């Protein structure tokens, strides 16, 4: 998918998953994680993102 904002999004994307094909393409990333009942990396701080556990439950647990 062509993304007009990919270059700008890449600079702000904190996903550290190697080779992620959706890096910087937020619409695809959101759709991918939503289909799995997950949240994308940008919802997590650096420590939370590093776990690769994108579950909503993990997000809530980390916010407490």
N, C-alpha and C positions, 0 to 999 in steps of 0.2 A: 504494500500500500504506500502511495506517496503521501508524505506528511509535510506540509509547508513549514511547520514549526520544529521539525526533527532536530535541526542544528541547535536551536534554542533549548529544546526539551532535553537533549543529550547533556547539556551543561548542568541541568538541575536534577537529572535522574540519578537517584542513589542506588539503583539496582546493581548489585555486585555479582549477579549470576553470570558466569562466563559464557559468552556466546549467545546471550539472550537475543532472539530475533526481533523482539518488540521494544528493545531499548530505545527510548526517545520517541516512540510512537504511542502516545498515551491512550488514544482511543482503542488500539488493539490490546494494550496491556490491561486496561480496565475490563474490557470484554472477556479476555482470557481468564483473569482472576475471578471475575464475577461468576463465570460459568462453573468455576470450581468452589464457589462459596468462600472465596479468599479476598484479601485486600492486596493491592500492589505494594511494592517496597516503599514508595513515597509516604505511606501512612506510618512507617516505623522509623524510630531513631536508628542510629548506626549500629548499636548493639542488637536491637531487635531484628533489623534487616539481616544481619550476619547469620542469624539462625536459619534463614530460609523457611521459617514456619510462618506462612502468610495467613493462617487461619484467623477468623474473626475472634475466636475464643482466646487465642494468643494475644491479639491486639488488646482486648479488654483486660486480660490478666496483667499485661505490662503497664497498663494505664493506672492500675490501683496503687 
